[in-house]
Amino acid sequence: MEDGVDPKFVQDQVGHRFASTTAIYTGVSTDFLNTMMRKALDRAFDHAERERR
């Protein structure tokens, strides 16, 4: 998943009906989580700043 594989693809490959089941068995590194959070926060703040203009 850290390499960009679609989570739905992983879910289908392991045969889980619900994404929440796959999430139980999925782990990612702290660096990956931090990078994802930084990107999400940057997008959110950029959007908020554009809305204020």
C-alpha positions, 0 to 999 in steps of 0.5 A: 500500500505504501507503494501506491497500490489501490487499497480496493485491489488489496481488499479484493486480492485477499478476499475481504468483503469490507475494507475495514477487515483489510485495514485490520491486517494492513500496517504502514510505516510511521514515515508513510503516515506522516507523509500522508498526513502532511499532504492531506493537511497541506491540501486542506490548508491550501483549499481554506486559503483559496476560499478566503480569497 
